[in-house]
Amino acid sequence: MKRPAATCHRTAATAGTAAAVAGVLLALSACAGGGTGTSAGGKTVLRITWWGNPARAQATQEAVALFEKAHPDITVQSEPSAYPGYYDKLDTEVTAGDAPDVFQVDTVSKYASKGSLADLGALKDVLDTSSIAPAYLAQGSYLGKLYEVPAGSNPFALLYNSALVSAAGVGAPTAGMTWQQYGDLAKQISAKGDGKTWGAGDDSANVQAFEIFVRQRGGNLYSADGKSLGFTQAELTAWWTYWDGLRKSGAVPPATVTEPGVAGDVTKVPIAKGQVAMDAYGTSTTLPGGNWQYVGLPGETAARPGAYLKRSVDWGVYGHSKHAKEAAELVDFLINDAQAGLKLGISRGAPANSKVLAALTPTLSGSARQVAAYTGYVGKAGNNSAAPPPSPSASTQIETGLFVRTAESVWFGKASIDQAAGQFMQQAKQMLAGDS
């Protein structure tokens, strides 16, 4: 199977559109030849791939360059990608037995169950995880073995634009608010607006915010074995009813304003466009625009916090790599080396390694420093709970497809809340059964 060309360590310009991103990544991938194994000079050659924007590509390649400098006997071929098509390509390479030695991944059960990920516990002599909280590692484990380690963190937060909040003459949102208080604050901000701005974004289709909501009630998105949902239809109905009430009151924008951002383009989401003052987001999402402030989501209590130390994406070592030891050394460097951490910054969210996070934080400013500080806040006792069980393979279909579609059917009056909730539960059950 022909491998894509490797990439040189070139500065990537920031691009604002999918086409520009693809163009930059194509340019990056045209810098050097491909191939793995041992070069003519006797060096071990590794391949590494990930998805992300040009800023992430540049940061990762700069960190990889530091690794090569520290390991002159190893050459690393970088294969960055945009998100669309990334997993299709990776799956094709895995099937062909030609996957990169190291790859960015976020569904451990899918690949570990097929033997496509190396048991990292067997590589602990070269891969140190002692500075990473067990909650992060749990998300990269499958059947009691560690297969992935966090490339970054993504604890969920409530973001707000302090300028819009101040302009409304109300107090800023605070940790410990109830969901009712959050809705009331959003109504107050909307009432002081010009009819073109609203208090909060509509998170009824935001499955990550819903996850926090159900965890505050003792549930999870999925059961421990991944074969069923971990919440009830009544909880889903309550979630959509809450947001339906806020839409009708004008606390959040109408569906026509929310809908352009649901496809994942952060430049089109209402908070990035200055249309809403508050919204829920993961800290690994880099929103354009203002100096965002971060606080805990509504409904959080010390007795039952829904927040957890959520990883953004993981690094995994290919289960059939001919250079598993060297690949693990590369992963170890990316997650543990302080200088690599400075290069990577918060390109995948704040570092999951507590020591690297501590070294990085003083170098940051603006929203980036807010992200690091909030990640540290969530890590304190009483502000987080145990990580959920690993997501099943069907989770991507359920969360980015089915959940959004059924929420939208409520927005546009195609189904009642009860009908949509029933449809979701039934179809998700079928998807999870297909995983078995």
ZIMOBEL-V65425 format. One line per field, one symbol per residue. phi: phi as a letter, one per 30 degrees, with the letter a starting at -180 (. if undefined). psi: psi as a letter, one per 20 degrees, with the letter a starting at -180 (. if undefined). A space follows every 10 residues. Layout:
BEGIN
phi->???
psi->???
END
This chain:
BEGIN
phi->.dcdddcccc dcddbcbddd eddddddddc dadcjbjcdd diddcccbba cldddddddd dddddddddd bdcbccccbd bddeiddddd ddddddibde dbbdabbdde cddcidbddd ddcddcbccd ccdedddddc cbhicdcbbd dacaddbccb cdddddddib dddbdjdddd dddddddddd dcdcicbbdb ddcdccdddd ededddcjcb dbddcicadc bcdddddddd dedddddddi dbddedddee cddjdddcde dddicbcbac bddddcddjd ddcbbddeid bddadddbdd ddbccbcedc ddbddddddd deddccdddd ddddhcdbid eddddddddd eddcbhdddd ddddeddddd ejcbbeddde ddddddeddc cddddddddd ecidaddddd ddddeddded dddddd
psi->ppqqqrqrnq ppqpqirhgg ghgghgghij hrraqrcprh jjqppqqpqr qrrhghgggg hhhhhhghhi mijpppopmq qrgpighggg hghghikkqq hpqpqjnghg hhijjiqqoh hikihiopjh jpqhhghhij qpljqpiqqp irrlpqroqq ohghghhikr qqqqpiqrhg hggggggggg hiajiiqrgq qokhjnhhhh ggghhijjar hqrhijirqj rrhhhgghgh gghghhghij hqrrhhhhgh iiiioiiiqh hhjkhqhqrp qqiipoprcr nqqprqqqip qhhmphqrnp qfrrpqppik pilhghghhg ggghihphhh hhghckhkrq qhohghghhh giirrbhghg ggghghghiq pijrrqqrqq qrhihggggi fgggghghhg gjkiqrgggg gggggghhgg ghhih.
END
